[in-house]
């Protein structure tokens, strides 16, 4: 079964379309209107080997908050839809990713339960025009709608761009492993029998 989904979300603040192929090759088409966010989304696609298309129009004349959060929400919805019944997946995964002086760890459970623990002390409030507080909002939106448990820790770093990039790369890599089909898994990887 192909793990592909397309989801659209339209509110008074944003109009977003997301298409994801879980079993892709890392190709992306990203048009959020926020350059730094597109750069981070590309990290998820390339390191997760997900094919990802995101088209977004948001109220950027106010600020980037609604657009970033709603992209997280819509990506989470598309991910959940593409995953289907989650039978045979590895479920748990983690990744450590360095970039020069920065190092981040991401641990994920494709659990069916939303949860986010986010620990990142960015050294600057902004990367260019991008408010780093919105990284938490993106991942909160994602976990709430993908129904996954996610622990994100930026372990060290001095450059906020590097800190952010290690988080997104580690997320892509951990997610890639967690969604892989494990031929040794018979059915759903849970003692409850469902996720």
Secondary structure, 3 states (H helix, E strand, C coil): CCCEEEEEEECCCEEEEEEEECCCCCCEEEECCCHHHHHHHHHHHHHHCCEEEEEEEECCCCCCHHHHHHHHHHHHHHHHHHHCCCCCECCEEEEEEEECCEEEEEEEECCCCCEEEEECCCCCCEECCEECHHHHHHHHHHHHHHCCEEEEEEEECCCHHHHHHHHHHHHHHHHHHHHCECCCCCCCCCCCCCC
